[in-house]
């Protein structure tokens, strides 16, 4: 991941084994920072790595509740 500067939402979803809508929820909840470039949303590779580290460390990056889905 560190070699990749910008990832698409599909790339992020694939790497995290989750659907795109859950990735977008993490972004909306400001748990996964992203950039808007033109009409496309991208996630910096280092931001995804930091997000995964927070998940691994048991930080407050909880999966969005069913009410938010």
N, CA, C and O of each residue as an XYZ file, in Angstrom:
276
protein
N       0.819     -1.204      0.000
C       0.000      0.000      0.000
C       0.854      1.256      0.000
O       0.482      2.254     -0.617
N       1.972      1.224      0.670
C       2.791      2.421      0.809
C       3.259      2.944     -0.543
O       3.533      4.136     -0.683
N       3.353      2.063     -1.544
C       3.823      2.496     -2.864
C       2.762      3.258     -3.634
O       3.085      3.969     -4.585
N       1.528      3.129     -3.252
C       0.444      3.740     -4.002
C       0.038      5.059     -3.364
O      -0.332      5.109     -2.191
N       0.112      6.111     -4.140
C      -0.201      7.433     -3.625
C      -1.696      7.623     -3.427
O      -2.139      7.997     -2.341
N      -2.476      7.367     -4.475
C      -3.919      7.581     -4.413
C      -4.662      6.307     -4.780
O      -4.325      5.631     -5.752
N      -5.669      5.995     -3.995
C      -6.479      4.803     -4.233
C      -7.922      5.210     -4.511
O      -8.431      6.164     -3.923
N      -8.566      4.491     -5.397
C      -9.985      4.722     -5.628
C     -10.773      4.094     -4.483
O     -10.230      3.316     -3.698
N     -12.041      4.431     -4.395
C     -12.900      3.824     -3.381
C     -13.001      2.321     -3.628
O     -13.024      1.540     -2.677
N     -13.059      1.914     -4.876
C     -13.086      0.482     -5.199
C     -11.816     -0.211     -4.713
O     -11.876     -1.320     -4.182
N     -10.652      0.449     -4.897
C      -9.384     -0.120     -4.416
C      -9.421     -0.311     -2.907
O      -9.029     -1.360     -2.396
N      -9.894      0.710     -2.197
C      -9.958      0.664     -0.737
C     -10.898     -0.456     -0.288
O     -10.563     -1.239      0.601
N     -12.073     -0.524     -0.909
C     -13.051     -1.549     -0.549
C     -12.478     -2.949     -0.764
O     -12.669     -3.838      0.066
N     -11.789     -3.136     -1.860
C     -11.199     -4.431     -2.163
C     -10.142     -4.804     -1.118
O     -10.100     -5.944     -0.654
N      -9.304     -3.858     -0.756
C      -8.236     -4.137      0.214
C      -8.781     -4.416      1.612
O      -8.192     -5.187      2.370
N      -9.900     -3.792      1.949
C     -10.485     -3.977      3.278
C     -11.548     -5.080      3.305
O     -12.110     -5.369      4.361
N     -11.822     -5.689      2.162
C     -12.832     -6.748      2.057
C     -14.195     -6.266      2.554
O     -14.863     -6.936      3.341
N     -14.582     -5.102      2.080
C     -15.900     -4.561      2.431
C     -16.481     -3.873      1.203
O     -15.777     -3.613      0.227
N     -17.759     -3.587      1.266
C     -18.394     -2.956      0.112
C     -18.104     -1.447      0.107
O     -17.743     -0.854      1.124
N     -18.274     -0.871     -1.051
C     -17.994      0.555     -1.239
C     -18.813      1.430     -0.315
O     -18.316      2.441      0.182
N     -20.061      1.060     -0.077
C     -20.922      1.903      0.757
C     -20.384      2.018      2.179
O     -20.529      3.067      2.807
N     -19.767      0.962      2.696
C     -19.182      1.026      4.038
C     -17.963      1.945      4.026
O     -17.756      2.706      4.971
N     -17.163      1.885      2.978
C     -16.010      2.788      2.858
C     -16.496      4.234      2.847
O     -15.928      5.081      3.536
N     -17.536      4.521      2.077
C     -18.081      5.883      2.043
C     -18.597      6.317      3.418
O     -18.476      7.487      3.781
N     -19.163      5.397      4.173
C     -19.630      5.745      5.528
C     -18.469      6.121      6.433
O     -18.562      7.083      7.196
N     -17.374      5.368      6.356
C     -16.192      5.726      7.133
C     -15.692      7.123      6.738
O     -15.256      7.896      7.591
N     -15.757      7.431      5.460
C     -15.334      8.751      4.984
C     -16.275      9.821      5.528
O     -15.816     10.847      6.029
N     -17.576      9.596      5.437
C     -18.551     10.578      5.945
C     -18.400     10.807      7.436
O     -18.638     11.911      7.924
N     -18.004      9.768      8.166
C     -17.838      9.882      9.623
C     -16.457     10.434      9.994
O     -16.089     10.469     11.168
N     -15.699     10.864      8.978
C     -14.350     11.417      9.177
C     -13.400     10.432      9.833
O     -12.462     10.837     10.520
N     -13.632      9.148      9.630
C     -12.721      8.133     10.158
C     -11.683      7.727      9.118
O     -10.633      7.186      9.461
N     -11.977      7.988      7.852
C     -11.057      7.700      6.761
C     -10.963      8.946      5.889
O     -11.874      9.224      5.109
N      -9.875      9.697      6.013
C      -9.723     10.921      5.221
C      -9.653     10.606      3.728
O      -9.124      9.572      3.320
N     -10.193     11.514      2.929
C     -10.160     11.342      1.480
C     -10.045     12.701      0.805
O     -10.195     13.749      1.433
N      -9.775     12.649     -0.483
C      -9.661     13.852     -1.310
C     -10.658     13.767     -2.447
O     -10.967     12.680     -2.935
N     -11.152     14.899     -2.861
C     -12.007     14.947     -4.048
C     -11.161     15.572     -5.150
O     -10.711     16.712     -5.029
N     -10.952     14.830     -6.208
C     -10.165     15.311     -7.348
C     -11.081     15.262     -8.557
O     -11.433     14.190     -9.049
N     -11.460     16.443     -9.025
C     -12.458     16.502    -10.086
C     -13.747     15.918     -9.562
O     -14.263     16.381     -8.545
N     -14.273     14.923    -10.223
C     -15.493     14.277     -9.764
C     -15.239     12.967     -9.049
O     -16.170     12.211     -8.773
N     -13.969     12.695     -8.747
C     -13.609     11.405     -8.152
C     -13.096     11.561     -6.726
O     -12.406     12.529     -6.408
N     -13.433     10.617     -5.885
C     -12.950     10.597     -4.506
C     -11.779      9.629     -4.448
O     -11.841      8.530     -4.999
N     -10.697     10.052     -3.767
C      -9.499      9.230     -3.624
C      -9.050      9.208     -2.171
O      -9.313     10.141     -1.413
N      -8.373      8.138     -1.794
C      -7.816      7.987     -0.453
C      -6.301      7.847     -0.613
O      -5.820      7.047     -1.416
N      -5.571      8.628      0.154
C      -4.116      8.502      0.139
C      -3.723      7.153      0.731
O      -4.300      6.719      1.728
N      -2.744      6.489      0.122
C      -2.289      5.199      0.612
C      -1.880      5.263      2.072
O      -2.180      4.346      2.837
N      -1.200      6.332      2.471
C      -0.755      6.438      3.874
C      -1.931      6.628      4.820
O      -1.866      6.206      5.974
N      -3.022      7.265      4.342
C      -4.216      7.422      5.179
C      -4.908      6.081      5.389
O      -5.421      5.801      6.473
N      -4.918      5.255      4.347
C      -5.509      3.922      4.491
C      -4.684      3.084      5.469
O      -5.243      2.366      6.298
N      -3.362      3.177      5.374
C      -2.503      2.452      6.310
C      -2.766      2.894      7.746
O      -2.856      2.058      8.645
N      -2.888      4.198      7.965
C      -3.154      4.718      9.310
C      -4.516      4.235      9.810
O      -4.661      3.897     10.985
N      -5.512      4.201      8.923
C      -6.846      3.725      9.268
C      -6.787      2.265      9.716
O      -7.388      1.898     10.726
N      -6.072      1.445      8.974
C      -5.943      0.030      9.309
C      -5.228     -0.130     10.650
O      -5.601     -0.984     11.454
N      -4.214      0.679     10.890
C      -3.511      0.636     12.181
C      -4.462      0.966     13.334
O      -4.426      0.321     14.381
N      -5.307      1.971     13.132
C      -6.277      2.330     14.178
C      -7.253      1.186     14.418
O      -7.606      0.901     15.563
N      -7.691      0.531     13.351
C      -8.574     -0.624     13.500
C      -7.874     -1.737     14.273
O      -8.457     -2.357     15.162
N      -6.639     -1.972     13.924
C      -5.872     -3.033     14.568
C      -5.647     -2.743     16.052
O      -5.668     -3.650     16.884
N      -5.431     -1.472     16.367
C      -5.177     -1.070     17.748
C      -6.460     -0.942     18.561
O      -6.414     -0.616     19.748
N      -7.600     -1.195     17.929
C      -8.869     -1.148     18.637
C      -9.367      0.256     18.894
O     -10.124      0.486     19.837
N      -8.946      1.204     18.056
C      -9.412      2.578     18.199
C     -10.893      2.644     17.856
O     -11.511      1.616     17.580
N     -11.453      3.812     17.870
C     -12.897      4.008     17.726
C     -13.393      3.926     16.288
O     -14.445      4.489     15.985
N     -12.696      3.263     15.408
C     -13.149      3.105     14.029
C     -14.088      1.918     13.942
O     -13.735      0.871     13.399
N     -15.269      2.086     14.472
C     -16.250      1.013     14.463
C     -16.971      0.991     13.139
O     -17.119      2.017     12.474
N     -17.414     -0.188     12.767
C     -18.198     -0.285     11.550
C     -19.503      0.461     11.768
O     -20.114      0.352     12.831
N     -19.930      1.215     10.769
C     -21.187      1.953     10.905
C     -22.342      1.039     11.296
O     -22.428     -0.100     10.837
N     -23.213      1.541     12.134
C     -24.353      0.742     12.599
C     -25.337      0.501     11.465
O     -25.285      1.167     10.430
N     -26.219     -0.440     11.667
C     -27.237     -0.740     10.644
C     -28.110      0.472     10.360
O     -28.567      0.646      9.230
N     -28.351      1.305     11.351
C     -29.180      2.502     11.162
C     -28.537      3.453     10.160
O     -29.239      4.173      9.450
N     -27.193      3.459     10.096
C     -26.485      4.338      9.174
C     -26.361      3.716      7.798
O     -26.019      4.411      6.840
N     -26.626      2.436      7.676
C     -26.474      1.744      6.374
C     -27.635      2.077      5.558
O     -27.742      1.620      4.420
